[in-house]
Amino acid sequence: MAQQAGRRYLRAFVSGFFVAVPVTVTVLDRLAYVARVEGVSMQPSLNPEGGSEDDVVLLDRWSVRNFQVQRGDVVSVLSPRNPQQKIIKRVIGLEGDFIRTLSYKNRYVRIPDGHLWIEGDHHGHSLDSNNFGPVRRR
């Protein structure tokens, strides 16, 4: 009797596993994913203490994929300086906007089609569009 219950439990676990894994992978690939925020560039919004504990955020892939990004949104993009690294910044400008930069090579920049202007909340302590210009919207 106990052996049958154990087999039923194992069968239920295995079938649940084979359903849960593809569903989870699809959700993380298409809808949203969890990211850890390191560093001080988004202070005080993220990592306000600046200590050893990093904030964790849920990033919405669906809106980005469908071009529903708005000014003020926090996004994750590949770093133009290191494509192996993702950076998390706030959207300041959308394509077609004119931006007054903080330290970019030009004082005013028009954001080209298909690009965003992103900045960290902690000005002066952030590697962002003020350093590398507009980033491609993906």
Secondary structure, 3 states (H helix, E strand, C coil): CHHHHHHHHHHHHHHHHHHHHHHHHHHHHHHEEEEEECCCCCCCCCCCCCCCCCEEEEEEHHHHHCCCCCCCCEEEEECCCCCCCEEEEEEEECCCCEEECCCCCCCEEECCCCEEEEECCCCCCCCCHHHHCCEECC
